[in-house]
Amino acid sequence: MQLTVTVAEKKPGIFMVLPVGSISADTCGLLEEKVDSTLQGAVKTLIVDMEGVNYLSSAGIRVIFKSQKAMKQKDGQFLMTNLQPQVKKVFEIINALPTLKVFSSVQELDRYLDQMQRRVIEEAD
């Protein structure tokens, strides 16, 4: 299966990456290119919505971890949401879920982001 990747800015500095299809050795270059391009800007939070991903290979995992590392270097957040059961299993197998912030839905993610923003505003006051 092919891969398509779109990127949308949800709020200033908060970008959502939406891959759809299989992330394999043959297709991960597109995801990497889109993420790298996004990371060139003023990104505070990078969200990867995995709802449309039906397959993830080790090459795809490498892109995910590279993205997570890049956001850490920018003092930003890397988040994932909507992992399909077979993709979640891949992360469980490699024992990566404890180190990633993963949300079950975009709504859960939005609640988390709202709480984080309120906390920053409260700390500033």
QUIVENWO-V821117 format. One record per pair of residues at least 6 apart in sequence whose ideal C-beta (glycine too) atoms are under 6 Angstrom apart, sorted by sequence separation. I is the first residue (numbers start at 1). J is the second residue. D is the distance in whole Angstrom. If there is no record, write none. Layout:
BEGIN
i & j & d
I & J & D
I & J & D
END
This chain:
BEGIN
i & j & d
9 & 15 & 5
10 & 16 & 5
91 & 97 & 5
103 & 109 & 4
71 & 78 & 4
7 & 15 & 6
8 & 16 & 5
23 & 31 & 6
7 & 17 & 5
68 & 78 & 4
6 & 18 & 5
19 & 31 & 5
5 & 19 & 5
4 & 20 & 5
3 & 21 & 4
2 & 21 & 5
1 & 21 & 5
80 & 100 & 6
1 & 22 & 4
79 & 101 & 5
80 & 102 & 5
81 & 103 & 4
15 & 38 & 5
3 & 27 & 4
5 & 30 & 5
46 & 71 & 5
81 & 106 & 6
5 & 31 & 5
3 & 30 & 6
7 & 34 & 6
15 & 43 & 6
81 & 109 & 5
5 & 34 & 4
13 & 42 & 6
23 & 53 & 6
50 & 80 & 6
7 & 38 & 5
13 & 44 & 4
14 & 45 & 4
15 & 46 & 6
16 & 47 & 5
17 & 48 & 5
18 & 49 & 5
28 & 59 & 4
32 & 63 & 5
39 & 70 & 5
45 & 76 & 6
51 & 82 & 4
56 & 87 & 5
20 & 52 & 3
25 & 57 & 6
28 & 60 & 5
31 & 63 & 5
35 & 67 & 5
44 & 76 & 5
45 & 77 & 5
46 & 78 & 5
47 & 79 & 5
48 & 80 & 5
49 & 81 & 5
50 & 82 & 5
16 & 49 & 6
22 & 55 & 4
23 & 56 & 5
24 & 57 & 4
43 & 76 & 6
49 & 82 & 5
50 & 83 & 5
19 & 53 & 5
25 & 59 & 4
53 & 87 & 6
56 & 90 & 5
28 & 63 & 5
23 & 60 & 3
50 & 87 & 6
END
